[in-house]
Amino acid sequence: MKRIIFIAFIVIIAAACTQQNKDTTDYKAVRDEVMKFHDVVMGDHSTLVNNQMKLDTLLKNLSGLKIKFPDVDTLKEKQAITEMLKNLSKAEDEMNDWMHKFEPDVTGKSNEVAVQYFKDERKKIEVIDSLYKQEIKLSDDYLSKFKK
C-alpha cells in the first residue's frame, strides 16, 4: 500500500513539474512566432495590392471592357468592382491597424502576461490572414473572368 501511495505521489509531482514547464514558455519565442506569421501574411500583401491595381484599371476602362466583352453589363461590373475594391482596402486597413497597435516591447510586464499578449496578437493576425486569403481568392476569381 505504501508503495502505491509513493508511486502516486511521484506521478503527481512529475505531472505538476510538467505542467509548470508548459506554463513557462518564453515570451520571446511566442513573439518571434507572431512576427514570422506576420511576415507570411505580408507575403500576400503584394497579391492584394496587385489585385487592387488590376481592378482599378478595369474600373477606369469599362468602355474598353465592353468592347472586349460585348455582353457585359458595365453598370453591374462597376458595382462589383467597387465592392471588391472596398473589401480589399478593408483587409489592408485591418493589417495596417494591427501593425500600428502591435507592441513588441513588453518591458515591465511579467513573462506570463507577455506570453498571453502575444498569443492574443497571434489570434488577431490569423483573422487578418483569413480575410486576406478570402478577399484575394474572390478578386482572383473575378479577375479571371476577364483574363486579368
C-alpha positions in Angstrom: 0.0 0.0 0.0 2.8 2.4 0.9 4.4 1.6 -2.5 1.2 2.6 -4.3 1.0 5.9 -2.4 4.6 6.6 -3.1 4.2 5.9 -6.8 1.1 8.1 -6.9 2.9 10.8 -5.1 5.8 10.7 -7.7 3.3 10.7 -10.6 1.6 13.8 -9.1 4.9 15.6 -8.6 6.0 14.7 -12.2 2.7 16.0 -13.6 3.0 19.2 -11.7 6.5 19.8 -12.9 5.5 19.0 -16.5 2.5 21.5 -16.2 4.8 24.1 -14.7 7.2 23.7 -17.6 4.4 24.2 -20.1 3.4 27.5 -18.4 7.0 28.9 -18.5 7.1 29.5 -22.3 9.5 32.3 -23.0 7.6 35.3 -24.4 10.3 35.9 -26.9 9.6 32.6 -28.6 5.9 33.4 -28.9 6.7 37.0 -30.1 9.1 35.6 -32.7 6.3 33.2 -33.9 3.9 36.1 -34.2 6.4 38.1 -36.2 7.1 35.1 -38.5 3.4 34.7 -39.1 3.1 38.4 -39.8 5.8 38.1 -42.4 3.9 35.3 -44.1 0.7 37.3 -44.2 2.6 40.3 -45.6 3.7 38.0 -48.4 0.1 38.0 -49.5 0.0 41.8 -49.3 1.6 42.2 -52.7 -1.0 40.0 -54.3 -3.7 42.0 -52.6 -2.3 45.3 -53.9 -1.7 43.8 -57.3 -5.4 42.8 -57.5 -6.4 46.3 -56.3 -4.5 47.8 -59.2 -6.0 45.4 -61.8 -9.5 46.1 -60.5 -8.8 49.8 -60.5 -7.6 49.6 -64.1 -10.8 47.7 -65.1 -12.9 50.3 -63.4 -11.3 53.1 -65.2 -11.7 51.4 -68.6 -15.2 50.0 -68.5 -15.7 51.1 -72.1 -12.7 49.0 -73.2 -14.2 46.1 -71.2 -17.5 46.5 -73.1 -15.6 46.4 -76.4 -13.8 43.2 -75.5 -16.8 41.6 -73.8 -19.9 43.0 -75.6 -22.3 41.1 -73.4 -21.0 42.5 -70.2 -23.3 44.8 -68.1 -20.9 47.6 -67.2 -23.1 49.0 -64.5 -23.2 45.7 -62.8 -19.5 45.2 -63.2 -18.8 48.7 -61.9 -20.8 47.9 -58.7 -19.0 44.5 -58.3 -15.5 46.1 -58.8 -16.3 48.9 -56.4 -17.4 46.5 -53.8 -14.3 44.3 -54.3 -12.0 47.3 -54.0 -13.8 48.3 -50.8 -13.3 44.8 -49.3 -9.6 44.6 -50.4 -9.0 48.1 -48.8 -10.7 46.9 -45.6 -8.5 43.9 -45.4 -5.4 46.1 -46.0 -6.7 48.6 -43.3 -7.1 45.8 -40.8 -3.5 44.8 -41.3 -2.3 48.4 -41.1 -4.3 48.9 -37.9 -2.9 45.7 -36.4 0.6 46.7 -37.2 0.1 50.2 -35.6 -1.3 48.7 -32.4 1.1 45.8 -32.1 3.6 46.4 -29.3 6.6 44.1 -29.4 8.3 45.8 -26.4 6.8 44.3 -23.2 9.2 45.9 -20.8 7.7 45.9 -17.3 5.3 43.0 -17.9 5.7 39.6 -16.5 6.6 36.7 -18.8 3.1 35.2 -18.3 1.4 38.5 -19.3 3.7 38.9 -22.3 3.1 35.4 -23.5 -0.7 35.9 -23.2 -0.4 39.2 -25.1 1.5 37.6 -28.0 -0.9 34.7 -28.1 -3.8 37.1 -28.4 -2.0 39.0 -31.1 -1.4 35.7 -33.0 -5.2 35.2 -33.0 -5.8 38.7 -34.4 -3.3 38.2 -37.2 -4.8 34.8 -38.0 -8.2 36.6 -38.5 -6.5 39.1 -40.8 -4.8 36.2 -42.7 -8.2 34.6 -43.3 -9.6 37.9 -44.5 -6.6 38.4 -46.9 -7.0 34.9 -48.3 -10.8 35.3 -48.7 -10.5 38.7 -50.5 -7.6 37.6 -52.7 -9.5 34.5 -53.8 -12.7 36.4 -54.6 -10.8 39.1 -56.5 -8.7 36.4 -58.3 -11.8 34.6 -59.4 -13.4 37.8 -60.6 -10.3 38.9 -62.5 -10.0 35.5 -64.2 -13.4 36.2 -65.8 -11.7 38.9 -67.8 -8.4 37.1 -68.1 -6.6 39.7 -65.9 
